[in-house]
Amino acid sequence: MDISLAPKTRTRPTVKQIRGLAAACLAFAGSLMLGFNPSHAADGQIDLSAYKGKVVYLDFWASWCGPCKNSFPYMENLKAAHAGDDLVIITVNLDHSRQKADAFLKSLNSDLNVVYDPKGSLASTYRIKDMPTSLLIGRDGRVRYVHNGFFPAQTAEYRAQIESLLREK
């Protein structure tokens, strides 16, 4: 599967692209992620097994991505709204330049957890094709929802999914 992290200009996806995206989503659904440990990420390591029993929002993004920029205030609001809950938000940056990623974060005044993955190894491993892509991982360590892109009109649905996962014990 071709993973391209460069921005592209396209107005509508082709049927082939939609089928590929659907296949990638189905590949994730129900996948066990507890062993996820991005030791090949540039600066950070995250062992998702440390978050067993928590709901994990794992977001892949890049500084050149407009929808990614739009998603950060949403994630910051989630973090604030669920500060006492078992929700962990981890972002994975795919920029080749750490400086661009840091400038992006500074411009948004963001203090979300970031793993830097400039070679796109994690994106390739987890078949991430579009930016942003978010995985919602349940308390059991399984991927429960995959969001490809960020659509402000769907944030109520995203929140409902998160709250549903938080209610599960």
ZAVONU-278750 format. One record per residue (C-alpha): residue in one letter; x, y, z. Coordinates in pm, whole numbers. Layout:
REM residues N
<r><code>A</code><xx>X</xx><yy>Y</yy><zz>Z</zz></r>
...
REM end
This chain:
REM residues 169
<r><code>M</code><xx>0</xx><yy>0</yy><zz>0</zz></r>
<r><code>D</code><xx>143</xx><yy>339</yy><zz>-99</zz></r>
<r><code>I</code><xx>177</xx><yy>576</yy><zz>195</zz></r>
<r><code>S</code><xx>236</xx><yy>932</yy><zz>87</zz></r>
<r><code>L</code><xx>287</xx><yy>1200</yy><zz>349</zz></r>
<r><code>A</code><xx>316</xx><yy>1490</yy><zz>105</zz></r>
<r><code>P</code><xx>22</xx><yy>1726</yy><zz>65</zz></r>
<r><code>K</code><xx>-188</xx><yy>1657</yy><zz>-239</zz></r>
<r><code>T</code><xx>-444</xx><yy>1862</yy><zz>-420</zz></r>
<r><code>R</code><xx>-749</xx><yy>1667</yy><zz>-510</zz></r>
<r><code>T</code><xx>-1111</xx><yy>1757</yy><zz>-499</zz></r>
<r><code>R</code><xx>-1277</xx><yy>1418</yy><zz>-472</zz></r>
<r><code>P</code><xx>-1139</xx><yy>1074</yy><zz>-397</zz></r>
<r><code>T</code><xx>-1156</xx><yy>805</yy><zz>-661</zz></r>
<r><code>V</code><xx>-1345</xx><yy>482</yy><zz>-605</zz></r>
<r><code>K</code><xx>-1010</xx><yy>303</yy><zz>-576</zz></r>
<r><code>Q</code><xx>-898</xx><yy>545</yy><zz>-303</zz></r>
<r><code>I</code><xx>-1224</xx><yy>502</yy><zz>-112</zz></r>
<r><code>R</code><xx>-1196</xx><yy>123</yy><zz>-131</zz></r>
<r><code>G</code><xx>-834</xx><yy>140</yy><zz>-9</zz></r>
<r><code>L</code><xx>-933</xx><yy>365</yy><zz>278</zz></r>
<r><code>A</code><xx>-1221</xx><yy>137</yy><zz>372</zz></r>
<r><code>A</code><xx>-988</xx><yy>-164</yy><zz>367</zz></r>
<r><code>A</code><xx>-741</xx><yy>16</yy><zz>593</zz></r>
<r><code>C</code><xx>-1020</xx><yy>105</yy><zz>837</zz></r>
<r><code>L</code><xx>-1144</xx><yy>-252</yy><zz>845</zz></r>
<r><code>A</code><xx>-790</xx><yy>-375</yy><zz>905</zz></r>
<r><code>F</code><xx>-776</xx><yy>-163</yy><zz>1221</zz></r>
<r><code>A</code><xx>-1121</xx><yy>-233</yy><zz>1360</zz></r>
<r><code>G</code><xx>-1083</xx><yy>-454</yy><zz>1663</zz></r>
<r><code>S</code><xx>-704</xx><yy>-468</yy><zz>1633</zz></r>
<r><code>L</code><xx>-518</xx><yy>-511</yy><zz>1959</zz></r>
<r><code>M</code><xx>-287</xx><yy>-214</yy><zz>2008</zz></r>
<r><code>L</code><xx>-149</xx><yy>-277</yy><zz>2357</zz></r>
<r><code>G</code><xx>188</xx><yy>-386</yy><zz>2224</zz></r>
<r><code>F</code><xx>232</xx><yy>-61</yy><zz>2030</zz></r>
<r><code>N</code><xx>573</xx><yy>81</yy><zz>2120</zz></r>
<r><code>P</code><xx>712</xx><yy>328</yy><zz>1868</zz></r>
<r><code>S</code><xx>1076</xx><yy>289</yy><zz>1964</zz></r>
<r><code>H</code><xx>1167</xx><yy>402</yy><zz>1613</zz></r>
<r><code>A</code><xx>999</xx><yy>742</yy><zz>1661</zz></r>
<r><code>A</code><xx>1253</xx><yy>1025</yy><zz>1663</zz></r>
<r><code>D</code><xx>1229</xx><yy>1155</yy><zz>2018</zz></r>
<r><code>G</code><xx>956</xx><yy>980</yy><zz>2206</zz></r>
<r><code>Q</code><xx>859</xx><yy>634</yy><zz>2299</zz></r>
<r><code>I</code><xx>512</xx><yy>540</yy><zz>2401</zz></r>
<r><code>D</code><xx>416</xx><yy>197</yy><zz>2518</zz></r>
<r><code>L</code><xx>39</xx><yy>179</yy><zz>2489</zz></r>
<r><code>S</code><xx>34</xx><yy>-112</yy><zz>2733</zz></r>
<r><code>A</code><xx>101</xx><yy>154</yy><zz>2999</zz></r>
<r><code>Y</code><xx>-248</xx><yy>287</yy><zz>2924</zz></r>
<r><code>K</code><xx>-437</xx><yy>-39</yy><zz>2966</zz></r>
<r><code>G</code><xx>-770</xx><yy>41</yy><zz>3127</zz></r>
<r><code>K</code><xx>-775</xx><yy>387</yy><zz>2972</zz></r>
<r><code>V</code><xx>-928</xx><yy>519</yy><zz>2650</zz></r>
<r><code>V</code><xx>-658</xx><yy>637</yy><zz>2409</zz></r>
<r><code>Y</code><xx>-713</xx><yy>894</yy><zz>2135</zz></r>
<r><code>L</code><xx>-416</xx><yy>845</yy><zz>1899</zz></r>
<r><code>D</code><xx>-395</xx><yy>1118</yy><zz>1635</zz></r>
<r><code>F</code><xx>-160</xx><yy>1126</yy><zz>1333</zz></r>
<r><code>W</code><xx>-91</xx><yy>1475</yy><zz>1196</zz></r>
<r><code>A</code><xx>146</xx><yy>1701</yy><zz>1001</zz></r>
<r><code>S</code><xx>209</xx><yy>2076</yy><zz>1010</zz></r>
<r><code>W</code><xx>117</xx><yy>2125</yy><zz>643</zz></r>
<r><code>C</code><xx>-228</xx><yy>1976</yy><zz>696</zz></r>
<r><code>G</code><xx>-513</xx><yy>2229</yy><zz>724</zz></r>
<r><code>P</code><xx>-764</xx><yy>1987</yy><zz>881</zz></r>
<r><code>C</code><xx>-494</xx><yy>1888</yy><zz>1133</zz></r>
<r><code>K</code><xx>-469</xx><yy>2251</yy><zz>1241</zz></r>
<r><code>N</code><xx>-847</xx><yy>2259</yy><zz>1282</zz></r>
<r><code>S</code><xx>-841</xx><yy>1943</yy><zz>1493</zz></r>
<r><code>F</code><xx>-603</xx><yy>2073</yy><zz>1759</zz></r>
<r><code>P</code><xx>-849</xx><yy>2306</yy><zz>1936</zz></r>
<r><code>Y</code><xx>-1093</xx><yy>2012</yy><zz>1944</zz></r>
<r><code>M</code><xx>-830</xx><yy>1785</yy><zz>2102</zz></r>
<r><code>E</code><xx>-732</xx><yy>2058</yy><zz>2351</zz></r>
<r><code>N</code><xx>-1101</xx><yy>2092</yy><zz>2447</zz></r>
<r><code>L</code><xx>-1129</xx><yy>1715</yy><zz>2487</zz></r>
<r><code>K</code><xx>-827</xx><yy>1717</yy><zz>2713</zz></r>
<r><code>A</code><xx>-978</xx><yy>1992</yy><zz>2931</zz></r>
<r><code>A</code><xx>-1327</xx><yy>1838</yy><zz>2937</zz></r>
<r><code>H</code><xx>-1197</xx><yy>1496</yy><zz>3039</zz></r>
<r><code>A</code><xx>-912</xx><yy>1602</yy><zz>3266</zz></r>
<r><code>G</code><xx>-1027</xx><yy>1376</yy><zz>3549</zz></r>
<r><code>D</code><xx>-1132</xx><yy>1090</yy><zz>3325</zz></r>
<r><code>D</code><xx>-938</xx><yy>797</yy><zz>3185</zz></r>
<r><code>L</code><xx>-882</xx><yy>962</yy><zz>2845</zz></r>
<r><code>V</code><xx>-527</xx><yy>984</yy><zz>2711</zz></r>
<r><code>I</code><xx>-459</xx><yy>1194</yy><zz>2401</zz></r>
<r><code>I</code><xx>-140</xx><yy>1117</yy><zz>2209</zz></r>
<r><code>T</code><xx>-47</xx><yy>1285</yy><zz>1883</zz></r>
<r><code>V</code><xx>201</xx><yy>1147</yy><zz>1630</zz></r>
<r><code>N</code><xx>371</xx><yy>1408</yy><zz>1412</zz></r>
<r><code>L</code><xx>485</xx><yy>1300</yy><zz>1067</zz></r>
<r><code>D</code><xx>677</xx><yy>1610</yy><zz>958</zz></r>
<r><code>H</code><xx>1028</xx><yy>1556</yy><zz>824</zz></r>
<r><code>S</code><xx>1134</xx><yy>1872</yy><zz>1009</zz></r>
<r><code>R</code><xx>1102</xx><yy>1882</yy><zz>1386</zz></r>
<r><code>Q</code><xx>1129</xx><yy>2263</yy><zz>1365</zz></r>
<r><code>K</code><xx>815</xx><yy>2284</yy><zz>1149</zz></r>
<r><code>A</code><xx>626</xx><yy>2064</yy><zz>1391</zz></r>
<r><code>D</code><xx>741</xx><yy>2268</yy><zz>1691</zz></r>
<r><code>A</code><xx>648</xx><yy>2597</yy><zz>1519</zz></r>
<r><code>F</code><xx>304</xx><yy>2453</yy><zz>1440</zz></r>
<r><code>L</code><xx>251</xx><yy>2351</yy><zz>1803</zz></r>
<r><code>K</code><xx>374</xx><yy>2687</yy><zz>1929</zz></r>
<r><code>S</code><xx>138</xx><yy>2875</yy><zz>1695</zz></r>
<r><code>L</code><xx>-152</xx><yy>2680</yy><zz>1845</zz></r>
<r><code>N</code><xx>-22</xx><yy>2704</yy><zz>2202</zz></r>
<r><code>S</code><xx>-62</xx><yy>2327</yy><zz>2228</zz></r>
<r><code>D</code><xx>76</xx><yy>2112</yy><zz>2505</zz></r>
<r><code>L</code><xx>-64</xx><yy>1779</yy><zz>2387</zz></r>
<r><code>N</code><xx>157</xx><yy>1469</yy><zz>2409</zz></r>
<r><code>V</code><xx>358</xx><yy>1437</yy><zz>2087</zz></r>
<r><code>V</code><xx>559</xx><yy>1150</yy><zz>1941</zz></r>
<r><code>Y</code><xx>779</xx><yy>1262</yy><zz>1650</zz></r>
<r><code>D</code><xx>791</xx><yy>1014</yy><zz>1362</zz></r>
<r><code>P</code><xx>969</xx><yy>1194</yy><zz>1074</zz></r>
<r><code>K</code><xx>1026</xx><yy>879</yy><zz>869</zz></r>
<r><code>G</code><xx>657</xx><yy>787</yy><zz>880</zz></r>
<r><code>S</code><xx>735</xx><yy>443</yy><zz>1019</zz></r>
<r><code>L</code><xx>430</xx><yy>440</yy><zz>1244</zz></r>
<r><code>A</code><xx>205</xx><yy>571</yy><zz>970</zz></r>
<r><code>S</code><xx>327</xx><yy>294</yy><zz>743</zz></r>
<r><code>T</code><xx>291</xx><yy>28</yy><zz>1011</zz></r>
<r><code>Y</code><xx>-65</xx><yy>133</yy><zz>1088</zz></r>
<r><code>R</code><xx>-157</xx><yy>207</yy><zz>725</zz></r>
<r><code>I</code><xx>-227</xx><yy>575</yy><zz>781</zz></r>
<r><code>K</code><xx>-298</xx><yy>735</yy><zz>444</zz></r>
<r><code>D</code><xx>-465</xx><yy>1065</yy><zz>525</zz></r>
<r><code>M</code><xx>-402</xx><yy>1349</yy><zz>764</zz></r>
<r><code>P</code><xx>-531</xx><yy>1368</yy><zz>1021</zz></r>
<r><code>T</code><xx>-625</xx><yy>1014</yy><zz>1113</zz></r>
<r><code>S</code><xx>-732</xx><yy>933</yy><zz>1466</zz></r>
<r><code>L</code><xx>-767</xx><yy>594</yy><zz>1630</zz></r>
<r><code>L</code><xx>-990</xx><yy>556</yy><zz>1934</zz></r>
<r><code>I</code><xx>-859</xx><yy>269</yy><zz>2141</zz></r>
<r><code>G</code><xx>-1081</xx><yy>119</yy><zz>2410</zz></r>
<r><code>R</code><xx>-985</xx><yy>21</yy><zz>2763</zz></r>
<r><code>D</code><xx>-920</xx><yy>-332</yy><zz>2634</zz></r>
<r><code>G</code><xx>-650</xx><yy>-203</yy><zz>2397</zz></r>
<r><code>R</code><xx>-851</xx><yy>-264</yy><zz>2082</zz></r>
<r><code>V</code><xx>-909</xx><yy>-6</yy><zz>1810</zz></r>
<r><code>R</code><xx>-1277</xx><yy>76</yy><zz>1832</zz></r>
<r><code>Y</code><xx>-1310</xx><yy>370</yy><zz>1592</zz></r>
<r><code>V</code><xx>-1103</xx><yy>517</yy><zz>1310</zz></r>
<r><code>H</code><xx>-1155</xx><yy>877</yy><zz>1197</zz></r>
<r><code>N</code><xx>-1002</xx><yy>968</yy><zz>861</zz></r>
<r><code>G</code><xx>-985</xx><yy>1344</yy><zz>831</zz></r>
<r><code>F</code><xx>-1132</xx><yy>1594</yy><zz>1074</zz></r>
<r><code>F</code><xx>-1483</xx><yy>1722</yy><zz>1016</zz></r>
<r><code>P</code><xx>-1611</xx><yy>1985</yy><zz>1263</zz></r>
<r><code>A</code><xx>-1971</xx><yy>1888</yy><zz>1183</zz></r>
<r><code>Q</code><xx>-1897</xx><yy>1540</yy><zz>1322</zz></r>
<r><code>T</code><xx>-1742</xx><yy>1641</yy><zz>1655</zz></r>
<r><code>A</code><xx>-2063</xx><yy>1556</yy><zz>1843</zz></r>
<r><code>E</code><xx>-2039</xx><yy>1202</yy><zz>1702</zz></r>
<r><code>Y</code><xx>-1668</xx><yy>1182</yy><zz>1794</zz></r>
<r><code>R</code><xx>-1746</xx><yy>1296</yy><zz>2151</zz></r>
<r><code>A</code><xx>-2029</xx><yy>1044</yy><zz>2181</zz></r>
<r><code>Q</code><xx>-1791</xx><yy>765</yy><zz>2080</zz></r>
<r><code>I</code><xx>-1534</xx><yy>877</yy><zz>2337</zz></r>
<r><code>E</code><xx>-1794</xx><yy>908</yy><zz>2612</zz></r>
<r><code>S</code><xx>-1931</xx><yy>565</yy><zz>2525</zz></r>
<r><code>L</code><xx>-1582</xx><yy>415</yy><zz>2558</zz></r>
<r><code>L</code><xx>-1525</xx><yy>598</yy><zz>2887</zz></r>
<r><code>R</code><xx>-1849</xx><yy>449</yy><zz>3028</zz></r>
<r><code>E</code><xx>-1729</xx><yy>96</yy><zz>2951</zz></r>
<r><code>K</code><xx>-1558</xx><yy>-66</yy><zz>3247</zz></r>
REM end
